[in-house]
């Protein structure tokens, strides 16, 4: 399935939903129209049986040049407070939706990633960048603070001194530096980016999907918990996962202990 005459393009191939910001002539900056469309696309894909992993990338030279300064800021603000709040809800809404998405998600950062782009970047479970990509909190360069969660994103992901420097200078960093700072998992040359992301997506597609969703949520949830709260939460989260799939883990044990057909330390069990 393909749709390009739109602010968001996507197609589903071999279990992977390739979703793309699709305003390449505007460097994929996020307008209210794009934000509304992205929520619809996420809705459409989330529970489809043929989607096991979602990859978010951008058409053209950008991943996303952040919020659309004309349509999201200037034109929306001109309509008053209600319009501003609505536009914020639409963008924050799909980022939040993506943070807790049913399927594992990978940000494939192919190019420019600025400001508001850090919202969806953080929302994706994993992030793989092109070495050539450029990341920046450019807000300070045009006179605002990094809002829409961007300040929280850098403080959560990178060390304080780097976060402060990044936010105050507005200097862009490349994909290699972003990987060094742990803003992304890794950076590879642009020419290898899609292959590398496909490889990671295939690893995820082999896993038990109930366990994957439980795992990705657990990693985000326990970050804000004490050790004791986390211990308790994880017991309950596993028991809740068992109510959707109580056989997978038993089969995983059986194939290792009885059948000796795989080693859990080295890869996933075969799902029926
Ligand atoms: N908002 C509105 N329009 C934008 C944005 C944006 N964030 N980014 C790019 N565009 C538009 C340009 O105005 C231009 O439009 P035009 O063709 O009608 O003149 C078109 O996209 C192409 O942009 P260029 O600047 O010509 O592209 P170039 O490849 O030379 O530069 C770059 C790319 C570096 C990304 C540059 O466009 C840029 O600095 N964009 C703004 C980045 C930014 O600071 N975003 C906001 C972050 S803060 C926040 O999100 C809250």
Boltz pocket constraint, residues with backbone or C-beta under 6 A from the ligand:
constraints:
  - pocket:
      binder: B
      contacts: [[A, 24], [A, 25], [A, 26], [A, 27], [A, 29], [A, 61], [A, 65], [A, 66], [A, 67], [A, 68], [A, 69], [A, 70], [A, 71], [A, 112], [A, 114], [A, 115], [A, 116], [A, 117], [A, 136], [A, 138], [A, 139], [A, 145], [A, 147], [A, 148]]
      max_distance: 6.0
